[in-house]
Amino acid sequence: MVAPSLSIKEAITIKQIHDEKELVESLTCDELSALKKRSERKKAYKNLKNLVEDELQEKMCEVLE
C-alpha cells in the first residue's frame, strides 16, 4: 500500500520500479545474457555512430576551408 503523502507520480514510479524488479528477478540466465549482449551492441553502435559523425564533421570542415 502506498503512503498517502506520496504524489500520484511518485506512487506510479514506485510501482514501476517494483514491477521492473519482479521482471528482472523472473528472467532466466539466458534472458539476462541476451539483454546484456543487446545492451553491449547498442553501446557499440552508438560509439560507431559518434565516430562516423565526428569524421564527417572533420571532412565538412576541411571542405569548407
N, CA, C and O atoms as a GROMACS GRO file, in nm:
protein
  260
    1MET      N    1   0.084  -0.119   0.000
    1MET     CA    2   0.000   0.000   0.000
    1MET      C    3   0.088   0.124   0.000
    1MET      O    4   0.190   0.128   0.068
    2VAL      N    5   0.047   0.224  -0.076
    2VAL     CA    6   0.125   0.346  -0.090
    2VAL      C    7   0.086   0.446   0.018
    2VAL      O    8  -0.032   0.464   0.047
    3ALA      N    9   0.186   0.510   0.077
    3ALA     CA   10   0.159   0.610   0.180
    3ALA      C   11   0.082   0.728   0.121
    3ALA      O   12   0.112   0.770   0.009
    4PRO      N   13  -0.016   0.783   0.194
    4PRO     CA   14  -0.099   0.891   0.140
    4PRO      C   15  -0.022   1.019   0.111
    4PRO      O   16  -0.070   1.103   0.035
    5SER      N   17   0.097   1.036   0.169
    5SER     CA   18   0.173   1.158   0.147
    5SER      C   19   0.244   1.160   0.012
    5SER      O   20   0.296   1.264  -0.029
    6LEU      N   21   0.247   1.049  -0.057
    6LEU     CA   22   0.312   1.043  -0.188
    6LEU      C   23   0.223   1.103  -0.295
    6LEU      O   24   0.100   1.090  -0.291
    7SER      N   25   0.286   1.168  -0.391
    7SER     CA   26   0.208   1.217  -0.505
    7SER      C   27   0.173   1.099  -0.595
    7SER      O   28   0.231   0.991  -0.584
    8ILE      N   29   0.079   1.121  -0.684
    8ILE     CA   30   0.040   1.014  -0.777
    8ILE      C   31   0.160   0.975  -0.862
    8ILE      O   32   0.183   0.857  -0.887
    9LYS      N   33   0.237   1.074  -0.907
    9LYS     CA   34   0.355   1.047  -0.990
    9LYS      C   35   0.456   0.961  -0.914
    9LYS      O   36   0.511   0.865  -0.969
   10GLU      N   37   0.480   0.994  -0.788
   10GLU     CA   38   0.574   0.916  -0.707
   10GLU      C   39   0.523   0.773  -0.686
   10GLU      O   40   0.601   0.677  -0.691
   11ALA      N   41   0.393   0.759  -0.664
   11ALA     CA   42   0.335   0.626  -0.645
   11ALA      C   43   0.349   0.542  -0.772
   11ALA      O   44   0.380   0.423  -0.765
   12ILE      N   45   0.325   0.604  -0.886
   12ILE     CA   46   0.338   0.532  -1.014
   12ILE      C   47   0.483   0.490  -1.035
   12ILE      O   48   0.510   0.378  -1.078
   13THR      N   49   0.577   0.579  -1.004
   13THR     CA   50   0.720   0.548  -1.019
   13THR      C   51   0.759   0.430  -0.930
   13THR      O   52   0.830   0.340  -0.973
   14ILE      N   53   0.714   0.432  -0.806
   14ILE     CA   54   0.744   0.323  -0.713
   14ILE      C   55   0.686   0.191  -0.765
   14ILE      O   56   0.753   0.088  -0.759
   15LYS      N   57   0.564   0.195  -0.817
   15LYS     CA   58   0.500   0.075  -0.872
   15LYS      C   59   0.579   0.022  -0.992
   15LYS      O   60   0.599  -0.098  -1.005
   16GLN      N   61   0.624   0.115  -1.080
   16GLN     CA   62   0.701   0.073  -1.198
   16GLN      C   63   0.833   0.008  -1.157
   16GLN      O   64   0.873  -0.093  -1.213
   17ILE      N   65   0.899   0.067  -1.059
   17ILE     CA   66   1.026   0.010  -1.010
   17ILE      C   67   1.002  -0.129  -0.953
   17ILE      O   68   1.078  -0.221  -0.979
   18HIS      N   69   0.896  -0.144  -0.875
   18HIS     CA   70   0.862  -0.274  -0.817
   18HIS      C   71   0.835  -0.377  -0.927
   18HIS      O   72   0.884  -0.490  -0.921
   19ASP      N   73   0.757  -0.337  -1.029
   19ASP     CA   74   0.725  -0.428  -1.140
   19ASP      C   75   0.850  -0.467  -1.217
   19ASP      O   76   0.867  -0.583  -1.254
   20GLU      N   77   0.940  -0.369  -1.241
   20GLU     CA   78   1.064  -0.398  -1.313
   20GLU      C   79   1.153  -0.492  -1.232
   20GLU      O   80   1.217  -0.581  -1.288
   21LYS      N   81   1.157  -0.472  -1.100
   21LYS     CA   82   1.236  -0.560  -1.013
   21LYS      C   83   1.184  -0.704  -1.022
   21LYS      O   84   1.263  -0.798  -1.032
   22GLU      N   85   1.052  -0.719  -1.018
   22GLU     CA   86   0.993  -0.853  -1.029
   22GLU      C   87   1.025  -0.916  -1.164
   22GLU      O   88   1.053  -1.036  -1.172
   23LEU      N   89   1.020  -0.835  -1.268
   23LEU     CA   90   1.050  -0.885  -1.403
   23LEU      C   91   1.195  -0.934  -1.411
   23LEU      O   92   1.221  -1.044  -1.460
   24VAL      N   93   1.287  -0.853  -1.362
   24VAL     CA   94   1.429  -0.891  -1.366
   24VAL      C   95   1.453  -1.018  -1.285
   24VAL      O   96   1.528  -1.106  -1.328
   25GLU      N   97   1.389  -1.028  -1.170
   25GLU     CA   98   1.406  -1.147  -1.087
   25GLU      C   99   1.350  -1.272  -1.153
   25GLU      O  100   1.394  -1.383  -1.124
   26SER      N  101   1.253  -1.255  -1.244
   26SER     CA  102   1.191  -1.371  -1.309
   26SER      C  103   1.266  -1.415  -1.435
   26SER      O  104   1.237  -1.521  -1.491
   27LEU      N  105   1.362  -1.335  -1.481
   27LEU     CA  106   1.436  -1.370  -1.603
   27LEU      C  107   1.530  -1.487  -1.579
   27LEU      O  108   1.585  -1.503  -1.470
   28THR      N  109   1.548  -1.566  -1.682
   28THR     CA  110   1.643  -1.677  -1.674
   28THR      C  111   1.783  -1.624  -1.705
   28THR      O  112   1.798  -1.510  -1.750
   29CYS      N  113   1.883  -1.706  -1.682
   29CYS     CA  114   2.021  -1.667  -1.712
   29CYS      C  115   2.038  -1.636  -1.861
   29CYS      O  116   2.107  -1.541  -1.898
   30ASP      N  117   1.974  -1.716  -1.946
   30ASP     CA  118   1.983  -1.693  -2.091
   30ASP      C  119   1.922  -1.559  -2.130
   30ASP      O  120   1.977  -1.487  -2.213
   31GLU      N  121   1.808  -1.526  -2.070
   31GLU     CA  122   1.743  -1.398  -2.099
   31GLU      C  123   1.827  -1.281  -2.052
   31GLU      O  124   1.839  -1.180  -2.121
   32LEU      N  125   1.886  -1.293  -1.933
   32LEU     CA  126   1.974  -1.188  -1.882
   32LEU      C  127   2.096  -1.172  -1.972
   32LEU      O  128   2.139  -1.059  -1.998
   33SER      N  129   2.152  -1.281  -2.017
   33SER     CA  130   2.267  -1.277  -2.107
   33SER      C  131   2.231  -1.207  -2.238
   33SER      O  132   2.309  -1.127  -2.290
   34ALA      N  133   2.114  -1.239  -2.291
   34ALA     CA  134   2.070  -1.176  -2.416
   34ALA      C  135   2.051  -1.026  -2.398
   34ALA      O  136   2.087  -0.948  -2.486
   35LEU      N  137   1.995  -0.985  -2.284
   35LEU     CA  138   1.978  -0.842  -2.258
   35LEU      C  139   2.113  -0.771  -2.248
   35LEU      O  140   2.130  -0.659  -2.297
   36LYS      N  141   2.209  -0.837  -2.184
   36LYS     CA  142   2.342  -0.779  -2.170
   36LYS      C  143   2.408  -0.763  -2.306
   36LYS      O  144   2.468  -0.659  -2.336
   37LYS      N  145   2.398  -0.866  -2.390
   37LYS     CA  146   2.456  -0.859  -2.525
   37LYS      C  147   2.391  -0.749  -2.606
   37LYS      O  148   2.458  -0.675  -2.678
   38ARG      N  149   2.258  -0.737  -2.595
   38ARG     CA  150   2.185  -0.633  -2.668
   38ARG      C  151   2.233  -0.495  -2.623
   38ARG      O  152   2.253  -0.406  -2.705
   39SER      N  153   2.251  -0.478  -2.492
   39SER     CA  154   2.298  -0.352  -2.437
   39SER      C  155   2.438  -0.320  -2.489
   39SER      O  156   2.468  -0.205  -2.524
   40GLU      N  157   2.524  -0.421  -2.493
   40GLU     CA  158   2.660  -0.401  -2.543
   40GLU      C  159   2.659  -0.365  -2.691
   40GLU      O  160   2.738  -0.280  -2.734
   41ARG      N  161   2.570  -0.429  -2.770
   41ARG     CA  162   2.560  -0.395  -2.912
   41ARG      C  163   2.511  -0.252  -2.931
   41ARG      O  164   2.560  -0.180  -3.018
   42LYS      N  165   2.415  -0.211  -2.848
   42LYS     CA  166   2.364  -0.074  -2.856
   42LYS      C  167   2.475   0.026  -2.827
   42LYS      O  168   2.488   0.127  -2.897
   43LYS      N  169   2.556  -0.002  -2.726
   43LYS     CA  170   2.667   0.087  -2.691
   43LYS      C  171   2.769   0.093  -2.804
   43LYS      O  172   2.817   0.200  -2.838
   44ALA      N  173   2.801  -0.023  -2.862
   44ALA     CA  174   2.897  -0.029  -2.972
   44ALA      C  175   2.844   0.049  -3.093
   44ALA      O  176   2.918   0.123  -3.157
   45TYR      N  177   2.715   0.032  -3.123
   45TYR     CA  178   2.655   0.104  -3.235
   45TYR      C  179   2.659   0.255  -3.210
   45TYR      O  180   2.691   0.332  -3.301
   46LYS      N  181   2.628   0.296  -3.088
   46LYS     CA  182   2.629   0.438  -3.055
   46LYS      C  183   2.771   0.496  -3.068
   46LYS      O  184   2.789   0.605  -3.120
   47ASN      N  185   2.871   0.420  -3.020
   47ASN     CA  186   3.010   0.465  -3.031
   47ASN      C  187   3.051   0.477  -3.178
   47ASN      O  188   3.117   0.574  -3.216
   48LEU      N  189   3.013   0.379  -3.258
   48LEU     CA  190   3.046   0.382  -3.401
   48LEU      C  191   2.978   0.500  -3.469
   48LEU      O  192   3.039   0.570  -3.549
   49LYS      N  193   2.852   0.521  -3.437
   49LYS     CA  194   2.776   0.633  -3.494
   49LYS      C  195   2.843   0.766  -3.460
   49LYS      O  196   2.859   0.852  -3.546
   50ASN      N  197   2.884   0.782  -3.334
   50ASN     CA  198   2.952   0.905  -3.292
   50ASN      C  199   3.084   0.923  -3.366
   50ASN      O  200   3.119   1.035  -3.405
   51LEU      N  201   3.157   0.814  -3.383
   51LEU     CA  202   3.284   0.821  -3.455
   51LEU      C  203   3.262   0.865  -3.600
   51LEU      O  204   3.335   0.951  -3.650
   52VAL      N  205   3.163   0.807  -3.666
   52VAL     CA  206   3.132   0.843  -3.805
   52VAL      C  207   3.089   0.989  -3.813
   52VAL      O  208   3.131   1.060  -3.904
   53GLU      N  209   3.007   1.032  -3.720
   53GLU     CA  210   2.963   1.172  -3.720
   53GLU      C  211   3.081   1.267  -3.700
   53GLU      O  212   3.088   1.372  -3.764
   54ASP      N  213   3.175   1.230  -3.612
   54ASP     CA  214   3.294   1.312  -3.591
   54ASP      C  215   3.378   1.320  -3.718
   54ASP      O  216   3.425   1.428  -3.756
   55GLU      N  217   3.397   1.205  -3.783
   55GLU     CA  218   3.474   1.202  -3.908
   55GLU      C  219   3.407   1.288  -4.015
   55GLU      O  220   3.474   1.363  -4.086
   56LEU      N  221   3.277   1.278  -4.026
   56LEU     CA  222   3.202   1.355  -4.123
   56LEU      C  223   3.216   1.505  -4.094
   56LEU      O  224   3.234   1.585  -4.185
   57GLN      N  225   3.208   1.541  -3.968
   57GLN     CA  226   3.224   1.681  -3.929
   57GLN      C  227   3.362   1.733  -3.968
   57GLN      O  228   3.374   1.844  -4.018
   58GLU      N  229   3.466   1.652  -3.945
   58GLU     CA  230   3.602   1.691  -3.984
   58GLU      C  231   3.612   1.712  -4.134
   58GLU      O  232   3.669   1.811  -4.180
   59LYS      N  233   3.558   1.618  -4.211
   59LYS     CA  234   3.562   1.629  -4.358
   59LYS      C  235   3.489   1.754  -4.405
   59LYS      O  236   3.535   1.823  -4.496
   60MET      N  237   3.374   1.783  -4.344
   60MET     CA  238   3.298   1.902  -4.384
   60MET      C  239   3.378   2.029  -4.354
   60MET      O  240   3.376   2.124  -4.432
   61CYS      N  241   3.448   2.031  -4.242
   61CYS     CA  242   3.531   2.147  -4.207
   61CYS      C  243   3.644   2.164  -4.307
   61CYS      O  244   3.676   2.275  -4.348
   62GLU      N  245   3.706   2.051  -4.348
   62GLU     CA  246   3.814   2.057  -4.447
   62GLU      C  247   3.762   2.111  -4.580
   62GLU      O  248   3.829   2.192  -4.644
   63VAL      N  249   3.646   2.069  -4.621
   63VAL     CA  250   3.587   2.112  -4.748
   63VAL      C  251   3.555   2.262  -4.743
   63VAL      O  252   3.574   2.333  -4.841
   64LEU      N  253   3.507   2.309  -4.628
   64LEU     CA  254   3.469   2.449  -4.615
   64LEU      C  255   3.590   2.542  -4.606
   64LEU      O  256   3.576   2.662  -4.630
   65GLU      N  257   3.706   2.489  -4.570
   65GLU     CA  258   3.826   2.574  -4.556
   65GLU      C  259   3.886   2.612  -4.688
   65GLU      O  260   3.986   2.683  -4.692
   0.00000   0.00000   0.00000
